[in-house]
Amino acid sequence: MRGRAVVVGGSGPRSVVASASYEARARGVHSGMPIAQARRICPFAVFVPSDHDAYRTTSREVFSVLGEFTPLLEEVSVDEAFLDISGLGLLFASPAAVAERIRETVRGKLGLPCSIGVATTKLVAKMASRDAKPDGMAVVAAGSELGYLHGKPVRSLWGVGEATHARLEELGVVTIGDLAGFPRTTLVRRLGTALGGMLADLAAGVDDRPVEPAGAARSISVEETYDIDLDDLSRIHRELLGQADRLATRLRQDGFVAATVQLKVRYGDFTTVTRSHTFAEPVSTTPELHRIALELLGRTQAARRPVRLLGLGAGGLIGATAPRQLDLAARSWDDLERVVRDVRDRFGRSALERARLAEDTSIRRDSPGPE
């Protein structure tokens, strides 16, 4: 599908575009757009569903490559990171040489394009990487930051959302240079101490935030928005079982157990509620997660009020190998969970499914043949 217009997203009436290739974006498709609208303006595009397991796997592969260059790696999203390469001065002729080697390595090992912005601050590096897309490199040399920044639209600054942009437009601010021309006291008075001060610094090229390697993950969650609101309690129970199964898989893959489980329910009128439970001993298996999810569900109005979205999250994460209090009570599902894990690891997730989640659990016996 390289070189073609590709749109990623669901197929239901409420689905929106999760991402799109540059060929599709050239026709006006963008993230958050209703899928139906994307089909109208780009009918020749290839529409594919999201595959978050594949994205996480590829993300880990990319960050593994980046980690070969420096341990000072701050993951920003599934496909974006800051790297501090100041320690590579003796190995490479220039920062640009480091960036080019990273691009070559990512493409050589993984077959993926990689856009890189090289600069002395996070802000400028981020903006330069945006200029380098879809598959290039942009370098902003030390000392040239203000010349680079001041011609950019103010909307491209961190912290300038729709509301802030509207307020800046009222002041006649169009570019970052315009913003830099305003006294700091004026910006603080109009935008508040925190936001006004931050924007004044950024417009002046002041950004001393270091690259901060990520600590332990705080939470893992799964959720789904439904094309048609759910009002059948048995269906909701079944959906939560599927989410518990997916969450248990994520926990195992990332090497965690959870001390807290949180349920998220969004009703048809967009009212959202959350319920949580903290365990004396952490959990990680599907039966444990599903059991508590049902208990938490009982503390909501699900089914009595139509449900638009369900989500299940795990918090208070602890390394799966960390010492924990021994449990002398036998848990009959442990061996089963281990077998399910081993089969899926070897043959893929779809190789083994829980009966309640199977689309059709009946066995056809209307024709002869082996059973």
NORKASUL-V748883 format. One record per backbone hydrogen bond with DSSP energy under -0.5 kcal/mol. NH is the residue of the N-H (numbers start at 1). CO is the residue of the C=O. E is the energy in kcal/mol with one decimal. If there is no record, write none. Layout:
nh = (NH,NH)
co = (CO,CO)
e = (E,E)
//
This chain:
nh = (4,6,7,8,9,10,15,17,18,19,21,25,26,27,28,29,32,33,35,38,39,40,41,42,45,46,47,48,48,55,56,57,58,59,60,61,62,63,64,65,66,67,68,68,69,70,73,74,75,76,77,80,82,84,85,88,89,91,92,98,99,100,101,102,103,104,105,106,107,108,109,110,111,111,112,116,118,119,125,126,127,128,129,130,131,132,133,133,135,138,140,141,144,148,149,150,152,154,156,157,160,161,165,166,167,168,169,170,171,171,172,173,174,176,177,179,180,181,181,182,186,187,188,189,190,191,192,196,197,198,199,200,201,202,203,204,205,206,207,213,214,220,222,224,226,230,233,236,237,238,239,240,241,242,243,244,245,246,247,248,249,250,251,252,253,254,255,255,256,257,258,259,259,260,261,262,263,264,265,266,267,267,268,270,273,275,277,279,283,289,290,291,292,293,294,295,296,297,298,299,300,303,304,305,307,308,308,309,310,311,312,313,314,315,316,317,318,320,322,328,332,334,336,337,338,339,340,341,342,343,344,345,346,347,348,351,352,357,358,358,364)
co = (1,4,46,19,48,16,12,33,8,8,6,21,22,24,25,24,17,30,15,34,35,36,37,38,42,5,45,7,46,51,52,53,54,55,56,57,58,59,60,61,62,63,64,65,66,66,71,82,73,80,80,77,74,72,83,85,86,88,88,94,95,96,97,98,99,100,101,102,103,104,105,106,106,107,106,136,138,117,121,122,123,124,125,126,127,128,129,130,132,116,118,139,141,144,145,146,149,174,153,154,157,159,161,162,163,164,165,166,167,168,169,168,172,152,150,175,176,177,178,179,183,183,184,185,186,187,188,192,193,194,195,196,197,198,199,200,202,201,205,211,73,314,312,310,308,307,231,232,233,234,235,236,237,238,239,240,241,242,243,244,245,246,247,248,249,250,251,252,251,318,283,315,316,315,277,313,275,311,273,309,265,271,306,267,265,263,261,259,258,285,286,287,288,289,290,291,292,293,294,296,297,305,302,301,230,266,306,266,224,264,222,262,220,260,218,218,257,255,319,326,330,331,332,333,334,335,336,337,338,339,340,341,342,343,344,348,349,354,354,355,362)
e = (-1.9,-0.6,-3.0,-2.9,-2.4,-0.6,-1.4,-2.9,-3.0,-1.3,-2.6,-2.4,-1.9,-1.3,-2.1,-1.7,-3.0,-1.7,-2.3,-2.1,-2.4,-1.4,-2.2,-1.7,-1.8,-3.0,-0.6,-2.6,-0.6,-1.9,-2.6,-2.2,-2.5,-2.7,-2.3,-1.7,-2.5,-2.8,-1.7,-1.7,-2.3,-2.2,-0.6,-1.2,-1.6,-1.4,-1.9,-2.8,-0.6,-2.6,-1.8,-1.0,-2.4,-2.2,-0.8,-2.0,-0.7,-1.2,-1.7,-1.5,-2.4,-2.5,-2.0,-2.3,-2.4,-2.4,-2.4,-2.7,-2.2,-2.7,-2.8,-2.2,-0.6,-1.5,-1.0,-2.0,-2.9,-0.5,-2.3,-2.7,-2.2,-2.7,-2.2,-1.5,-1.8,-1.6,-0.7,-0.8,-0.6,-2.2,-2.9,-0.6,-2.2,-1.8,-2.9,-2.6,-2.4,-2.4,-1.8,-1.8,-1.6,-1.1,-2.7,-2.1,-1.8,-2.3,-2.4,-1.6,-0.8,-0.6,-1.6,-2.6,-0.6,-2.7,-1.7,-1.8,-2.4,-1.1,-0.6,-1.6,-0.5,-1.8,-2.5,-2.1,-2.3,-3.0,-1.9,-1.9,-1.8,-2.2,-2.7,-2.0,-2.0,-2.6,-2.6,-1.2,-1.7,-3.0,-0.8,-0.6,-0.7,-2.2,-2.4,-2.6,-2.9,-2.9,-0.6,-2.1,-2.5,-2.0,-2.4,-2.3,-1.7,-2.0,-2.1,-2.7,-2.3,-2.1,-2.9,-2.4,-1.8,-2.3,-2.6,-2.2,-2.7,-2.3,-0.7,-0.7,-2.8,-2.2,-3.4,-1.4,-0.6,-2.0,-2.4,-2.6,-3.6,-2.9,-2.7,-2.4,-0.5,-2.9,-2.0,-2.2,-2.8,-2.3,-2.2,-3.0,-2.9,-2.4,-3.0,-2.4,-1.9,-1.9,-2.2,-1.8,-2.6,-2.2,-1.6,-1.6,-2.0,-1.3,-1.1,-2.5,-2.6,-3.1,-0.5,-1.9,-2.0,-2.1,-2.9,-2.9,-3.5,-3.0,-0.6,-0.6,-2.4,-2.3,-1.9,-0.6,-0.6,-1.7,-0.6,-3.0,-1.9,-2.1,-2.7,-2.4,-2.3,-2.6,-2.3,-2.5,-1.7,-3.0,-2.2,-1.7,-1.0,-1.7,-0.9,-1.0,-0.5)
//
